[in-house]
Amino acid sequence: LYAPQRQFIERLTQQGLRLPLGLYRGDGLLGSMAAHDLDPLTRSWDNKRVVGVRQATYAIQSLSPFRLRDVQRHLRRSVRHMRGRLENAAIQRIIYADGFTALPQHADDMIRAFLAEHGPPATPLPDWPFMSLALHHARRARAADPASLRPALVARH
């Protein structure tokens, strides 16, 4: 999701909507905001509000099962994918009950609240170890120090 319309961004900021800090799948939530035209309670999902570009691609480095670094990268990615499943489940419960404005400031708080109310989601057996690690990380995570979240210039073009 790389080119939202200016009017969409202006409406998003006027409503004070923000993505929860620490969110792994932020692009999906932003896409949901666009597909629902910022209102999941009264506007149904409409794929016409998000346009795909066939030429858009991304490159990912090929991994080798013979390099320890690559195996570690794959395992971390698998845990993050399980975290994404937790985030998606929590987000769906929140936005379809109370709208995007009900999203919390921190993704970990959102996941913990979801788990306290609904428990872990059903997970296929091969994914259990990764889900277990994602649950462990989410339960022990603490909100970042606000001073560490200040914007900083990282590059100039």
C-alpha positions as CSV (number, residue, x, y, z in Angstrom):
1,L,0.0,0.0,0.0
2,Y,2.2,2.8,-1.2
3,A,0.0,5.6,-2.8
4,P,-3.0,6.4,-0.7
5,Q,-5.0,9.5,-2.0
6,R,-4.3,12.7,-0.3
7,Q,-8.0,13.1,0.7
8,F,-7.8,9.7,2.4
9,I,-4.8,10.6,4.4
10,E,-6.4,14.0,5.3
11,R,-9.6,12.3,6.5
12,L,-7.5,9.7,8.4
13,T,-5.6,12.3,10.3
14,Q,-8.7,14.5,10.9
15,Q,-10.3,11.5,12.6
16,G,-7.2,11.0,14.7
17,L,-6.8,7.4,13.5
18,R,-3.4,5.8,14.1
19,L,-2.0,2.3,13.6
20,P,-1.2,0.7,17.0
21,L,2.5,0.9,17.8
22,G,4.4,-2.3,17.3
23,L,2.0,-3.6,14.7
24,Y,3.5,-6.3,12.4
25,R,0.9,-6.1,9.7
26,G,0.2,-2.4,9.4
27,D,-0.3,-2.4,5.7
28,G,-3.2,-4.8,6.0
29,L,-4.9,-2.5,8.6
30,L,-4.3,0.5,6.4
31,G,-5.8,-1.4,3.5
32,S,-8.8,-2.3,5.6
33,M,-9.3,1.4,6.5
34,A,-9.3,2.2,2.8
35,A,-11.6,-0.7,1.8
36,H,-14.1,0.4,4.5
37,D,-13.7,4.1,3.7
38,L,-12.6,4.6,7.3
39,D,-15.9,3.3,8.7
40,P,-16.3,-0.5,9.2
41,L,-19.5,-0.1,11.1
42,T,-21.6,1.5,8.3
43,R,-19.5,0.9,5.1
44,S,-19.0,-2.6,3.8
45,W,-15.7,-3.7,2.5
46,D,-15.2,-2.6,-1.1
47,N,-12.2,-3.8,-3.1
48,K,-12.7,-1.0,-5.6
49,R,-11.3,1.4,-2.9
50,V,-7.9,-0.3,-3.2
51,V,-6.3,-0.7,-6.6
52,G,-3.6,-3.2,-7.2
53,V,-0.7,-2.5,-9.6
54,R,0.4,-5.5,-11.5
55,Q,4.0,-4.1,-12.0
56,A,4.5,-3.6,-8.2
57,T,6.8,-6.2,-6.8
58,Y,9.2,-6.8,-4.0
59,A,12.3,-8.9,-3.7
60,I,13.1,-11.2,-0.9
61,Q,16.4,-12.9,-0.4
62,S,16.4,-16.6,-1.1
63,L,17.0,-18.6,2.0
64,S,19.1,-21.8,2.2
65,P,18.5,-24.5,4.8
66,F,22.3,-25.0,4.9
67,R,23.0,-21.6,6.4
68,L,22.3,-21.1,10.1
69,R,21.5,-17.4,9.6
70,D,18.9,-18.3,7.0
71,V,17.3,-20.9,9.2
72,Q,17.1,-18.4,12.0
73,R,15.6,-15.8,9.7
74,H,13.0,-18.2,8.6
75,L,12.1,-19.2,12.2
76,R,11.8,-15.5,13.2
77,R,9.6,-14.8,10.2
78,S,7.4,-17.8,11.1
79,V,6.9,-16.4,14.6
80,R,6.1,-13.0,13.2
81,H,3.5,-14.5,10.9
82,M,1.8,-16.1,13.9
83,R,1.9,-12.7,15.6
84,G,0.2,-11.3,12.5
85,R,-2.6,-13.9,12.9
86,L,-3.1,-12.7,16.5
87,E,-3.1,-9.1,15.4
88,N,-5.7,-9.8,12.7
89,A,-8.0,-11.6,15.1
90,A,-7.8,-8.8,17.6
91,I,-8.2,-6.1,15.1
92,Q,-11.3,-7.8,13.6
93,R,-13.0,-8.0,17.0
94,I,-12.3,-4.4,17.7
95,I,-13.1,-2.7,14.4
96,Y,-16.3,-4.6,13.7
97,A,-17.6,-3.9,17.2
98,D,-16.4,-0.3,17.8
99,G,-14.7,1.0,14.7
100,F,-11.2,2.1,13.9
101,T,-11.2,4.7,16.6
102,A,-11.3,1.9,19.2
103,L,-7.9,0.6,18.3
104,P,-5.4,0.9,21.2
105,Q,-2.2,2.7,21.1
106,H,0.0,-0.4,21.4
107,A,-0.4,-3.7,19.5
108,D,0.8,-5.8,22.4
109,D,-2.0,-4.4,24.6
110,M,-4.5,-5.3,21.9
111,I,-3.2,-8.8,21.6
112,R,-3.2,-9.4,25.4
113,A,-6.8,-8.1,25.7
114,F,-7.9,-10.3,22.9
115,L,-6.2,-13.4,24.5
116,A,-7.7,-12.6,27.9
117,E,-11.2,-12.6,26.4
118,H,-11.0,-15.2,23.6
119,G,-7.9,-17.3,24.3
120,P,-5.4,-18.4,21.6
121,P,-6.9,-19.0,18.1
122,A,-7.1,-22.5,16.7
123,T,-3.7,-23.2,15.1
124,P,-2.7,-26.1,12.8
125,L,-0.3,-28.6,14.5
126,P,2.8,-27.6,12.3
127,D,2.4,-24.0,13.4
128,W,2.0,-24.7,17.2
129,P,5.7,-24.0,18.1
130,F,5.6,-20.6,16.3
131,M,2.3,-19.7,17.8
132,S,3.6,-20.6,21.2
133,L,6.5,-18.3,20.8
134,A,4.4,-15.5,19.4
135,L,2.1,-15.8,22.4
136,H,5.1,-15.8,24.8
137,H,6.5,-12.7,23.2
138,A,3.1,-10.9,23.2
139,R,2.4,-11.7,26.8
140,R,5.8,-10.5,28.1
141,A,6.1,-7.4,25.9
142,R,6.0,-4.0,27.5
143,A,5.2,-0.6,25.9
144,A,8.2,1.3,24.6
145,D,9.5,4.3,26.4
146,P,7.7,7.3,24.7
147,A,11.1,9.1,24.4
148,S,12.3,6.3,22.1
149,L,9.3,6.8,19.8
150,R,10.1,10.4,18.8
151,P,10.4,10.8,15.0
152,A,13.9,11.1,13.6
153,L,15.3,11.9,10.2
154,V,16.9,8.7,8.8
155,A,17.7,9.8,5.3
156,R,17.6,12.7,2.8
157,H,17.1,12.4,-0.9
